């Protein structure tokens, strides 16, 4: 059990948004 419940929500966001952000950083949009 994470001591910080908010961290759990951030993890869920990271699961979906972080992946997209990571792809955007790794593969920049077509210039």
Residue pairs with C-beta under 8 A, 6 or more apart in sequence:
2 8
